[in-house]
Every structure is written in C-alpha cells, then in structure tokens.
Amino acid sequence: MNYEMTDDQIALQNACREFCGNEILPGAVMLDTCSREEASAIMKGNLKKLGSRGYLGMGITRDFGGTDADMLTTVIAGEEIAKSCASTFITAASSAVYFGYALSRFGNDEQKKRYLPEIVSGEKIGAIAVSEYDAGSDEHAMNTTASREGNSWIINGVKSYVTNGPIADYFLVAARSDSGNVTPGEITLFIVGRGCPGFSEGELSDTMGLHGAQAGEIICNHCIVESIDVLGVPGQGADILGYLKNYRALFTAVCSLGISCAAMESANRYSKERKSFGRYINRYQEIAFRLAEMMIQTDISRLLIYKAAWELDNHSVEAVSAVSCAKIFSTETAALVSGWAVQIYGGKGYLKGSDVERFYRDAKFGEIAGGTSELHRLSIASEILDRYSN
C-alpha cells in the first residue's frame, strides 16, 4: 500500500478544503441553531454547491454524471467536508452514497438515468429508510411489509431515524415480503418518491447533535409502488444492505475523522490565545501532552480509514474487518478528542453555542450510526476466530 497521495489527490484535497472553508463552514453554526425551515434551505443549498463541484458523484460512473473516483480519493475529499460541517457531510452521504451507491450498483439503466444525475448534481436528495424503533441494527426484525398485487407492491410500516427524512425527494425503503413469488420474510428495497400515494412524514427526530442533518419518521400506509421501482429483484434487499453496510460504516468513520480534526484544530488555536497565570496554556505540560495525543489519535484514525478504503478498492477479503477497525477507532477517537477540546476550552467550551460544544454533541453519533461499536467488535472477533480457527 502506497501511503503517498497522488498529485491529483493532493490537488483535490486542497481544492475541497478551500471550497468548504468558503462555502460550507460559514453556515455550520447557523445549521446547529436555526429553525428547521431555515436549516432545510441552507442544507439544500449546500448540496447544490457540493454537486456543482462534483463532490456528490465521486463514486458514481461518468455515464450518470459522476467522476468515477476510487474510494480512497472519495474519503480524502470527504474528510474536508466533514471537518467544515459534519451535518452537511452526513446529509450528503445519505443522499449520494447510501442512496446513490445502491442505485449505481443494483439499479437498472432506467432507474439510473432517472435518479442518479439529479442526485449527483444535488438538485434532488435521496435517503435510505431501514431502521425501525424495534429493529435498528437487526434488519431482519423489521416489521414493515410489502404485499404484491398485480404489477404493484403495497407497503405498510413506519421507518424511524431516517436521515434526510424531512427533505428527501426519494427514499430506499426496506420491507419484508409477505406475499407474491418471494419467500415470505425476505427483504426487498423499493424506490419511493415523496409524492407516492400512501406516503407521509411522521414525527421529526430531535437529536442531541448534527442538528443540520435532519431526521424523522416516514410512514407507508398502504403505499403503492410499481414493480419498476423495485431495486434489484424482489428478495435481494438483504444482499443490497450487506453491500451498503461497509460504505455506511466507512463514511460514518470519515465523518468522525472530520469532527476530530475540527476539534483538534480549534483547541490548538485556543491554547495559543488563552493565558492562565501569565502563560499561554499550551506551555503547560498537561495541555501540550493532550494536544499531542489528539494529533496521534487523529492520525491513526486517518490511516485506518485510508487502509479500509484501499481494501475496498482492491476487493480484499480483509475489507470488512478493516472497515470495522476504522469505524470503531475513529468514532471513539472523535468522542475523546472533542471531549478533550471542551476541557482545554474550560468553562468557555461548556457554553452552548461554542464550536467545541457542538463537536462534542456531534461526535456521539459516530459510535451509534453505521452499526454500533459493539456490533463491529463482534464482527472483528468473528473474523479473528474464523481466521485462526486452526
């Protein structure tokens, strides 16, 4: 594995950093504090800005408006977006990756032509609706059902914690088949438009952090979907979700890396400005050591993420465990680093509205989303047991 970025990757990183610093970062604080209506308008504008620069189509082929970038290049740009605004990154990933990658890999040509160009440009927003209140990481416990009636499917159920739920135009809705030519209980994914008969929004989620990445319930009450809007083939949903699992975990890790970087840089700047007992606080060994530890942990997170991206690009048999390692370490690092940043700021960091207070709230998301840390540890343990069973 070559740890040196190519000239193109360096140019992309610099361009994305400058763009996000000018166009995305200034609205990050407002997204955290403004009304939902204002946040929706800002976020839709952010996605259009990202789309105009090609950042929403990095993993999509050029045939459908993307840039066909590899995963390593994609996460390099993703770190810069997440560092500027974690809410914008999560919103963009939910649309362009979780919805977009699924269509790019499993959709037919008609579906790709219909949906992907607008997702890549940011003109339309996608979302994936899998979780339910009684079925989070356990996808096979979901209660949403799909019944086949002629050339249509009837979907019934409530999906919870749907990122982009209040603003998305299209949803990938997972449901368990209870009739038709599909084995009862098998999962199928359906492309459901906001205006689909029987579709409605439920309660909005009032989250601890990531206020700009709006989430909420979606309700399918005798929602009618045509057979042409089945993603892949009926009963293939579990395979599609399995394919997306690594990408959802990896991009959650990238979001956490961005938060860690932002918190570390903020704490470092403050330590050079704040004096205590006549000395800048970074001259005290405890603060200096803490800043050093923040850099160490953040750099390790980045290396693990790059390794996982490289493993995915090369279809390695170790990709799953590499993604889990990156996800666990980077998300737990974000929680630690953001907490240390609050400590370095002291009382000022505990005030609502400070940057590090926002980073601290945003960071917790990573340990839960994309598969909890506990589930990823089980996955790694299983891999170790299988690998060294002899």
Buried (B, 14 or more C-beta within 10 A) or exposed (E): EEEEBEEEBEEBBEBBBEBBEEBBBEBBBEBBEBEBEBBBEBBBBBBBBBBEBBBBBBBBEEEBBBBEBBBBBBBBBBBBBBBBBBBBBBBBBBBBBBBBBBBBBBBBEEBBEBBBBBBBBBEBBBBBBBBBEEBBBEBEEBEBBBBBEEEBBBBBBBBBBBBBBBBBBBBBBBBBBBEBEBEEEBBBBBBBBBEBEBBEEBEEBEBEBBBBBBBBBBBBEEBBBEEEBBBBEBBBBBBBBEBBBBBBBBBBBBBBBBBBBBBBBBBBEBBEEBEEEEEBBBEBEEBEEBBEBBBEBBBBBBBBBBBBBBBBBEEBEBBBBBBBBBBBBBBBBBBBBBBBBBBBBEEEBEEEEBBBBBBBBBBBBBBBBBBBBEBBEEBBEEBEEEEEEE
